[in-house]
């Protein structure tokens, strides 16, 4: 029951007005009552009511009204009523409207004339419009610009109708005359747009004649000129040299919107270095001048596109891009850093790192809400810079080590991982890094950071002084040994028992429960609740060392790492210490510390005993120190570092392979045309045009123009909508582009009759929305028609488009319906493979609340083959390195990651086990922030996991 209307009005269906009440109000003399009655009539018409009895009443009592509000509502009413009968002929009573509209077009009041002209833009009946054309043309010469601009709009709308050339054959000539003499900016823009869409040659001639004055036009007219330039150059790329000068002149306009459009147009038309550099400069200036965060994000996206296609030019702009870090918005900072990190070269690395260091210092001096998160981003950026260019590591590593004790644990973890990698890849920095780490170790509070720092101390303390300093530092952070005494244990147990008796309170509670039959009942319960109070352990210090505090809190994993580190340091001390007495004393101290930790873990001093893994690790260290062999010593002192070095080498190799994979490889066909611009005539060509010729030849020679011509892939996207025996055959070509789905439907009339009012009716299910309804067509016998439908997508979810084709024939008065096959929109069109750090993956896995668990059910019997099949089917990237998947152990665990066009993250974990009969079992777990992507991806995996290559 939808009807087209230029205004959307809320309608409350609870109390619809009666037609008789509306009629009485319209017949009265009260203007306010007429306004209210007209509004009610419009709302009823928009909701499917016909109200034919009101038309004559409105013609008699509302048309003569001089009130502006009444006249505006009257035009809305006339817009939505049915003006034709079932056969498409204009109703006879519509002639009554024509005289009123002609009077309005000659009305002395400018507002009445203007809104009437605007109303004519929405009429499509030639019988109503034809008698009004002389009055419309008269308004082109009215003294008031408000009327002239709407008269041009009305002429443009009439000329665009199927019968427009018969109604107004000389419209382009009239509008061209108006354009040459018009002074009002809006009227000139309307005239220019009319010529650009209906008669392009006069518009182009006017633009070229005014080429030297375009910079002085208003911003509305300049935007229209840029739109025309894009259209002309798209249809005839050989003439773009004429227009690039105009675009360059508009780059200095005061209007930011025009400048932005100029830069976008310049990039789309030319690949000359001068043009790209000018566009990049413009984007960077907008990045600094605009305060709106959305505008900055859009500009950064344009810069990111330039970086992909013109990296060598964007490298020069890296410092201008980094100025966007002054924005307080984290999304802008993240986007800026992502762009800058891909533009780093040996020439600009020093400047970039200096800027990042200044930003790190700023996060330390100013207290902002998200300083920790921003500092983490900066640390990751500096880490990336130092890996690519090891020579800058020495300038940043000591600054970053000040943040090992950062309250933001994620930032501190990034710093310690950075230090771990730098100390391996830069042997020259080892001494200074170890010295600094031992000096700042007491500041570290996070368990994960402590564990990694202890590993670094155990592996990279090589000299005698370093090993002794490492042992001393660990002992100081552990404090006095033992961690507690038997007397304190008894006191603590008695105190906790008394505290539990005192604070135990009986609490009665009531809560609703759902019974088996679906009814509700109230359940009462009495329970004893012990309220705990913070206590200070008797054996702990008032301000204990970081390692002591962690172990006394029950974190025995840190205790196991302490034991491993002390073991490595003692073993190395035995190699570098000439005095056996000192080595034996260090070994004794280490054994005392380990046994104290075991004693603490087995006692009732802590609420939870030591876990088995940590216990076994500490016992292993004790046995190793008591009886050391050469093979074991080699494993502990050399093999661990060798494994870490191999891991870093593999990581670097994977990054290089990914860069190679991203590189576009395109080839030219043997018979492609290559122009030699050196042999061309250069008369009248600017330097910009010459550069453009060179770039076009390079692209043609490397086959870059051919990269989108994948005809075989296009054929796979054609879907048959009807059967071959149906009177109307239809097939659709589906194009999915980010937020839009375009259906190009080909409809073929296979009968010997003319099909009238043929309409493609579509409906959607899921988060899909039809933008506009296709119009009705008339199909001659055995002819075809291309119908395009646009659908908006709002989330990553599998959707369905269904519908039918409805038509009439001259022989049969009833409408014939042909039902179409459903079109399923695949989730794979929305997601693409992506990468992220392991820490980021773990954080998102813990944060996301939607999980879909799919049981493995496949005929495949090889774990890796099944993993590759899932990766191919889901269009995701495997984050687990190949080395972790090597070997035949009967188990496999891997993480997959992808990102949707809407910015949603899709996380997948595959856990497989090979059974005794050779079959695979396990689970595939999917997590995401939204429900749609988790469910859709689960359905896709369930559908695809069974098959192999088929």
FENMO-V744811 format. One record per run of one state. SS is the DSSP state (hx for helix, st for strand, lp for the rest). FROM is the first residue (numbers start at 1). TO is the last residue. If there is no record, write none. Layout:
SS,FROM,TO  SS,FROM,TO
This chain:
lp,1,12  hx,13,15  lp,16,18  hx,19,27  lp,28,30  hx,31,46  lp,47,53  hx,54,61  lp,62,67  hx,68,80  lp,81,83  st,84,84  lp,85,89  st,90,90  lp,91,91  hx,92,105  lp,106,109  hx,110,120  lp,121,125  hx,126,141  lp,142,144  hx,145,160  lp,161,163  hx,164,167  lp,168,170  hx,171,181  lp,182,184  hx,185,198  lp,199,199  hx,200,209  lp,210,210  hx,211,216  lp,217,218  hx,219,235  lp,236,236  hx,237,250  lp,251,255  hx,256,269  lp,270,272  hx,273,289  lp,290,292  hx,293,309  lp,310,310  hx,311,326  lp,327,329  hx,330,341  lp,342,348  hx,349,365  lp,366,370  hx,371,388  lp,389,389  hx,390,403  lp,404,408  hx,409,425  lp,426,426  hx,427,443  lp,444,446  hx,447,460  lp,461,463  hx,464,478  lp,479,485  hx,486,503  st,504,514  lp,515,519  st,520,530  lp,531,545  hx,546,552  lp,553,555  hx,556,576  lp,577,579  hx,580,602  lp,603,611  hx,612,626  lp,627,629  hx,630,662  lp,663,676  hx,677,679  lp,680,686  hx,687,702  lp,703,703  hx,704,706  lp,707,710  hx,711,716  lp,717,717  st,718,720  lp,721,727  st,728,737  lp,738,739  st,740,749  lp,750,754  st,755,765  lp,766,767  st,768,770  lp,771,776  st,777,779  lp,780,783  st,784,793  lp,794,798  st,799,808  lp,809,815  st,816,819  lp,820,822  st,823,825  lp,826,826  hx,827,829  lp,830,830  st,831,833  lp,834,837  hx,838,847  lp,848,849  st,850,855  lp,856,862  hx,863,874  lp,875,876  st,877,878  lp,879,881  hx,882,885  lp,886,890  st,891,900  lp,901,904  st,905,914  lp,915,919  st,920,928  lp,929,930  hx,931,944  lp,945,950
